Amino acid sequence: MNQIKRIFPFLLFSSLFTINYSLPFFNDNIRNENATNGKTTYIFGHKSPDTDTIASSIALADYLKKAGNQNEIIPCRLGELNKETKYVLKAFEADTPLLLTNLSETDEVILVDHNDPSQTLDPDNSNVVGLIDHHALTGLITSNPIKII
């Protein structure tokens, strides 16, 4: 329990630092090219979500909402949470992100902490508009140009 209390501020700080450092560049793309009332943007990490994937999704969604994005921004998860992540969300009284099971072609997607098509939800049916990741690129194919950080 003490380990998590020491680790979580670092995870949150690293997620927020990455997002705050890169979002002036990233947010211009999302707000100017894609912000249309009535659209939904789902933000999620890889299947088998861990704490950094969940924290990144929540932090990015919060930032985009505060930055004035007009889409409905929803932080999501693609699987069940592990014990550590459940503990962290409870300890910090954070909401559990929505469990996402399918997408439509019109849903906008921002991927965090992954880009491998095998680790994501329906990559052939996704309108990916952004990617924030620290892993090597592994074959993600999009129909439109996207911002990658």
Secondary structure, DSSP 4 states (H G I P E B T S, - for coil): -HHHHHHHHHHHHHHHHHHHHHHHHHHHHIIIII--TT-EEEEE--SS--HHHHHHHHHHHHHHHHTT--SEEEEEESSPPPHHHHHHHHHTTPPPPEE-----TT-EEEEES---GGGSS-GGG-EEEEEE--SPP-----SS--EE-
